Amino acid sequence: MAKQIPYKIYLEEDEMPKAWYNYRADMKNKPAPLLNPATGAPVTHDDLAHVFCDELVDQELDNTTPYIPIPDEIRKFYNMYRPSPLVRAYCLEEKLQTPAKIYYKFEGNNTSGSHKLNSAIAQAYYAKKQGLKGVTTETGAGQWGTALSMACAYFGLDCHVFMVKCSYEQKPFRREVMRTYGAEVTPSPSDTTEIGRKILAEHPGTTGSLGCAISEAVEAATSREGYRYVLGSVLNQVLLHQTIIGLEAKAALDKYGVKADVVIGCAGGGSNLGGLIAPFIGEKLRGENDYRIIAVEPASCPSFTRGTFAYDFCDTGKVCPLSKMYTLGCDFIPSPNHAGGLRYHGMSPILSQLYHDGYIEATTVKQTEVFDAAVKFARVEGILPAPESSHAIKAAIDEALRCKETGKEETIVFGLTGTGYFDMYAYQAYNDNQMSDYIPTDEELAKYREQLPKIGG
Ligand SMILES: *Cc1c(COP(=O)(O)O)cnc(C)c1O
């Protein structure tokens, strides 16, 4: 007889995954190689090694090793806040009166408040192992900077975060969490880098952008002995570390003999989605099982659904390698009224290839609908979700309502990537009925599409 499914399914320590799953090994069409922007040739290990840590470069370029052991030091840290619970959303199911069975994997149960810690601790570990002094990075909303500062504190590394100036000013508590963990936080653009001084001279009074903060962080790392740059999403290595999410979720479902039908994640740069779907997409790639996999993106930043699959720059400063991905163009910036995160112009090259090959679907949702779903969820399930995560909630609710119409008892699994305590300005706008939707027009998107670099076909 099937075991009663508890509200929360945990794994015992000895049931925890011992390796990350690199599903590039099972992809027939591998993601296209990164290109060196100066030469247009595929990047080599040496090209990347002056920017990133050595072992992370190996992981970035590894298309063939299916399982990469998680070092003991990282597993020890994971054990402090993992496994994250897989929660059966009984209360939401009842509220929706749906025959669907809804599960969510909750990654907000650590101080940084999101899944980003899973990769931050891995990247800090490899930096420490290489004998580096510290790492630099950029942060927009602040979740990545917070996660990285926690990870660096644990391994005794310097952490220098360039925080987009408007967030630095609007989210002082995020900044203070980072400083509490020992990070140096610089509002970007700043006068501490050449590129920052140039941007300030050209645009005095600018409140900054993610692309500009990336360029400053890369310069700060490459111009200092013993430092490397680290990134919180998009890259293959980040998806690899995030596979802990999906591996745990699948193990927890398997423990109770539950098979998922639909797996849903929000998609910014693609790291949580790429991590959540790992074992499911693996079975799909090997032809062992079938699942519907749905990426959910904001209607105001629709990389998958309205972008182009082409080589583009990963950053506005055009200093990073070119990546073949679904992109809106590296100069695309979502409308200022967009409050829901997931603002990146491109998408993970791995997920882009899988989407191109028909393994995953994508859908867009408007931010007012996203916050409707967030509030509905908070009131029945208790957790105050991050706006990013609420994109997945909205899609999961839609799927559950579809099941109500068809009477199908499907099992839906979605990623609840984090909590929304630092997003209360966005909730305030929603609560005050001040939130609106903006969907870019075809003409606007065409303008950026025309500016894509003419490279790599
Ligand atoms: C950063 C972030 C995301 C989006 O990033 P991905 O790389 O697409 O996963 C989603 N949810 C939360 C809570 C985040 O902090």
The ligand as a Tripos MOL2 file, in Angstrom:
@<TRIPOS>MOLECULE
LIG
   15    15     1     0     0
SMALL
NO_CHARGES

@<TRIPOS>ATOM
      1 C1         18.0500   34.8350   -8.6140 C.3       1 LIG1
      2 C2         16.7400   34.2690   -8.3130 C.ar      1 LIG1
      3 C3         15.9300   33.6720   -9.3090 C.ar      1 LIG1
      4 C4         16.2790   33.6450  -10.7590 C.3       1 LIG1
      5 O1         17.4920   33.1640  -11.1270 O.3       1 LIG1
      6 P1         17.6880   31.7950  -11.9300 P.3       1 LIG1
      7 O2         19.1340   31.7540  -12.2130 O.co2     1 LIG1
      8 O3         16.8430   31.8690  -13.1650 O.co2     1 LIG1
      9 O4         17.2510   30.7120  -11.0220 O.co2     1 LIG1
     10 C5         14.7350   33.1090   -8.9320 C.ar      1 LIG1
     11 N1         14.3050   33.1540   -7.6540 N.ar      1 LIG1
     12 C6         15.0450   33.7350   -6.6790 C.ar      1 LIG1
     13 C7         14.4910   33.7570   -5.2890 C.3       1 LIG1
     14 C8         16.2740   34.3000   -6.9660 C.ar      1 LIG1
     15 O5         17.0010   34.8590   -6.0000 O.3       1 LIG1
@<TRIPOS>BOND
     1     1     2 1
     2     2     3 ar
     3     2    14 ar
     4     3     4 1
     5     3    10 ar
     6     4     5 1
     7     5     6 1
     8     6     7 2
     9     6     8 1
    10     6     9 1
    11    10    11 ar
    12    11    12 ar
    13    12    13 1
    14    12    14 ar
    15    14    15 1
@<TRIPOS>SUBSTRUCTURE
     1 LIG1         1 GROUP 0 **** ****
